[in-house]
Amino acid sequence: MTTDYKNLITPVLSKLQKVLPLLNGSLANKFCIGLDMGLDRLNLAQIEKLNGKVHIRAIASIPYPCSREALQTNPKILKALLKQAYASQPFKGNRVVSCLPIDQIKIITITYKRTDGQADSEAVVAELRERYKAELDNLVVDFMTLREEEPNIAQRDALVALAPRDKVLAYLDLLTNAGLDVDSLDIGPAALARLVSHAGAIHAPEFPALPNVLLINFGADSSFLSIIWGRRLMLDRPVEFSENRMFARLKQVLDMPEELMIRLLYETIPNADLAKDKPDEINQMVAEVIRPEIALLLQEINKTLVYMTSKARGKTVDQIYLTGRVARYPGILNFLREQLNVSVDILDPVEVFAAEKYRLNNHILGTMPGIALTTGLALRGVPEHG
């Protein structure tokens, strides 16, 4: 994420001064802990270097004992969760890279025009001022330009993060009062793009050239399609496909309780009693019910690939990665592999960075919601090789 004091639209009040360096981050200790406050779990990850290679040092996903809203106003609860995480994994230090909870930040893509000699920051400010008027004065704003194949054109795209100033300060206070030293704040798409680049660096024999990747990040309420062109984010767009849409369809057609839906979708072998000793038949029925949802997802993927091919002068992606809990549903993985002429794989940061297995008691940790994001946060400032 490109950050500069000029990019911050909010007037610099005395209390706000502590926000300014946080958006850039000093990264005095480059192996900070990535921290994501998810919907119902606190996610943490930390990277270390062993024999010249980047590995996961510690990773944890701790369920909340209360609602996230209650946690956000009580640093004592957060401190207790951190203590639990540190007891279960060898986290080191208290410096963190974090991002605002998703309900406190708005991320949009804008198109802006530059005049001769005008900086990107000035052009972005002008476009946002036109949209938000005086409301902009109460926001903390940062942006990253999206890669263009023709970088000198006057019209460009940028991913913009906007958050209420009081929410940013309250979040920083929460982390600080829980005993953490906040090195920097990041945004989700930038962190995920970083994770993809690191994965590409590990698997690409022609490094430092990196593969072009479509990342499908499955969420509970919506999913995102992101194009990472080498090292740069080129596109980030939401799509309506989500875990809750699949659940709603299964509920409507089969009247299944959520617990059974989860077991049938994500467990390799469903409980024999629940499946009435016919797991293949049950799995086939579930697949048929949600096939229309997956077909709509495929349409969105194809639209995105066609758009990128037109933008990139005939080039397309080399790899498609899936992340998030829905990625574990084999029906989606297999369907996309059958329908697309591109390699489709699950992006599991635990597997990518070869964490020591004895430290991980949960073999599905790497695909849990928020873990990919958290690992991307932990990689901020870490070189892809060496």
N, C-alpha and C positions, 0 to 999 in steps of 0.2 A: 504494500500500500504506500503510495507516494505521499509523504506528509511533510508539510512545511508550515511555519507559523502563518504565512500568508494564506494558507488554505483554510484557516479557522475563521469562520464568519462571525462567531460570537465575540462581542466586545470583551476586552481583557479586564475583568474585574479582579480585585486582589485575591479573592478566594479561588478564582478560576485559573490562576497562574500555574497551579500544580497540574492542571490538565495538559498544558501545552507540551512539556517534555514527555509526558506519558504516551502521547500519540505517536511519537517518534521512537522512544525507547533507547536507553543508553546501552543496554545489553552488556554491562560490565561482566556479568556472568552469562556466557552465551547458552549455557544449559539451564535455562529457566524452566520452571514448571508451567505447563500449559493447563489452564483452568477454565472449564466451561460449566456454567450453572444451567443445566438442562431443565426440562419440564418437571422431572421427578427424581433426578439423580445429579449428584456432584461428580463431574468427570475430571480426572487429573492424569497427566502424563509427563514424564521427564526423559530426556535423551542423554546418552553418554557416548563417549568414543572409546572403543576397544580395538586395539591393534589397527588403528587408523580408520576404522569403519564405525559408522553411526549405528547405535543400537538403542532399544528402549531400556532405560534403567529401571523405571518404575511406572506402573499404570494401574489405575483404580477407577471404579464406578460405584459410588456409595449412594444407596437410596436415602431420600429425605425422611426424617421422622415426622415431618409436618408439611404443610403446603409450601410451595416456593415463595408465595407472597409473605408468609410468616417468616421464612428464612431470610428474606431480603431486608427485614427490619430488625433482625436479631443476630448480631455478630457472634454471640455466645454459641448459638446453634451451629453456625458455620465453623467456629473454632473446634467444636466437638467432632464434627464431621472430618475436619482436617486431621485431628488427632487419630481418628479411626483409620484414615487412609495411610498416615505415616506409620502406624503400627502394623499394617498389613503389607506394605511395600517399602523398599528402601529409598524413599524420596530424600533429597538432600537440599538443605537451604530453604529459604522462604520467599525467594524472588519469583514472581509469576508474570506470565503473559496471559492476558485474559481478553474476553470480549463481552460486551453487554448482553444480558439475556435477550432473547429474540423478541420478546414483547416490549422491549424498551428502545429498540432501534428500528429505523426504517431504511431499507436499502433499495435504491432505485437506479435505473439506467437512464441517462439523459444524453441527448445529442446537443452539442454546442458548437458555435462558430467562433473561430479566431480571426482577428484582423491582423494585418502585417505588424510584426513586432509585439503582439500581445501574448502574454504568458497564458498557459493553460489554466492556471489558478484564477486569473482575472476573468477569463471567458466563462469558466464554470460559475464563478460568483455572479456574473451578470445574468446568466441563464436561471440560476436559482432565485435571484432577487426578483426576476420577472414572474416566477412561479409562486413564490411564498411571501412576497412583499415584506411587511414589517414582522411577520411571524419568524422570519429567518434570524432576527436578532436574539431570539431566545433558544437557538439551537447551536449545538456543537456539530460542526460539519467537517468531513474529510472526504477525499475522493482518490480514486486511482483511474488513470486513463486505460482504456481497453485497447489492446494491440490492433493496429491497422496495417494492412499490407502496403498501403501507400501513406506513410507517416507524415508527409508534408501537405496533405490536403487540409483545407480550411475547416471543414466540418468533421468533427470527431465525436466519439462516444466515451462516456466515463461512467464508472460505477460510483455512486455517491451514497455515503452513510450519513444519516441525520439522526440526532438524538437530543431530547430536551436537556438543557444544561443542568437542571436540578437532578435529573435522573443519572447523568454521568457522575456528578459529584457525590450523590448518595451511594452509587455503586462503589466508587473509589473509597469512600468512608467505610463501607461495609467490609471490604477486603482489608483495609488498613487496620481497622479495629479488631479484626480477627487475627492479627499478627502477621499479615502478609506485606511484602514490599513489592508494589506493583511496578514492574519494569516498563510495560507498555500495554496499550489497548489495541486490539486488532479487529478486523471484521471477518466474518465467516468465509465468504468467497475467496479472499486473499489467503487465508490459512489453508483452505482445501486445495487451492492451486499450488501452494508450497508443498503440501504433502504429495500431490501428483508428480511434481517435478522431481522430488527426492526419489519416489518410486521409479520414475523413468530413468534417473541417473544410475540406479542400481541394476536395472534390467537392460539398459541400452548399451550394446557393445560399441556404438559409435560415439559415446560420450566424448566431448561435451555437447554434441548435438542431442537433443531430447525429442522423444516422440510427441506427436500431436494427439491429444486425448479428449474424449468426451466423458465427463464424469456425471453419473446419474446419482444424485444424493436423495435417497428416499426418506421422507419425513412422515410424521403422524398425520398432519393435516394437508401438506402439499409437498411436492418434490421439486428439485431444481436440476436443470440441465446446464452444465458448465463446460465450455470449450477452453482447454489450456493448450495454447499453441507454443510448444517448447517450454519456455519459462513464464510466458505472459498469459494472463487471463484475457480471452478474446470475447467471450459471451457468457452471460449468466442470466438464465430466464426461468421463471417458475412454471410448473405445469400442474394441472389439477389432480393427476394421479397421486394417490396416497394410501397409506395403510388403513386409515379410517374409511376411505371409500370402498376398499375391499371388504372390510368388516361389515359395512352397511349393506353391501350387496349380498353377502353370505347370510346376514340376519334377515334380510327381506325374503330371500328365496328359500333358505333352508331353516330359518329360525334357530340358528345356532347361538349358544351362549359364547361370550368372548373368550373364555378360557379354552373351550374346545377349538375355536377358530385358531387361536395361537398355537395350540398343540399340533393341529393338522397342517398348518402352514409351515411351521418352522422345525418340527421334530422330524428326524429322518424316518423313524418307525413310530407311528402313532400308538398310543395305548391300545392294547388288544381289545379290552372291554369296550372302550369308547368307539372303536372302529368295528366292533362286532366280528372280530377275527377276519375282516376283509379290508385290510389297509389299502390295497391297490384300487379296489372299487371305490372306496371313500375318497381317496386322493384324486381319482379321475373325475368324480362328481364335483369336487371342490374346484378343480382346474376348469371344468366346463362352465361353472357358474361365474367365475371371475375372469374368464377369457375375454369378454367384451372390454373390461377395464384395461387389461394388458394390451389389447389391440389398439385402444386409444393412446396408450403410452407409446406404442410402436409408431403410430402416426406422428406424434410429437417429435420423436427421435428422428424420423425420416425428414420431417420439415426442417429440423435444426441442421441435419447433415447437408441437405440441399442448399440451405442458406449459406452455410460455411463454405461449401464448394464454390458458390458464386463469389463469395467475398475473397476467397484464397486462390482465385484463378485456376480452378480445377483441382486443387489439392483437397484431400479429405483427411479424416482422422486415422491414426494408425492403431488405436486401441480404445475400447470402451470399458470403463470401470464402473462398478456398482458399489455403493456404500449405504449403510443404514440397515436396520433390522430386516426390511423387506427383501434385501439382497439375498438373505438366507433361504428364501422360498425358491426351491428348485424349479418350480413351474415357470417363474419369470426368467431365470437364468437360461434354462433350456430353450424357452420360446424365442428369446432374443438371439441366442446362438444359431437357432435354425433360420431365423428370418433376416439376419444381417450378415453382410460379407466382411465383417470386421471382428477381430478377436474380442470376446466379451468375458470379463473375469470380475470376481469380487475383489475390491481393494480393502484388504484387511491389514491395517498398520502393524498389528502384532506379528503377522506372518512376514510382512515386508522387512521389518527391522529385527527379525529373529530374536525376540526376547527369550530369555532363558525359561524353558517350559516349567521348571519347578517353581518359578515365582508366580505363575498364573494358574489359579485354581478353576478358571472358567474358560473353557475352550471356545466359547462364542463371544468373548469380550470384545474382540476386534471389530465385530459387526454391530455392536450395540449402538443405539442412537447417541451421537455426540462424541464417540471415541475418535473417529477420523478427524473431526474438527479440533479436538483437544490435542491430538498428536501434531496437527498442522500448526497450532499455536506454539507448542513446545519446540518446533523446528525453526521458529523465527530467529534469524541471525546465524543459523547453522549452515555452513557450506555443504553443497551436495556431495562433493568429493574432497577428502583431505581436511 
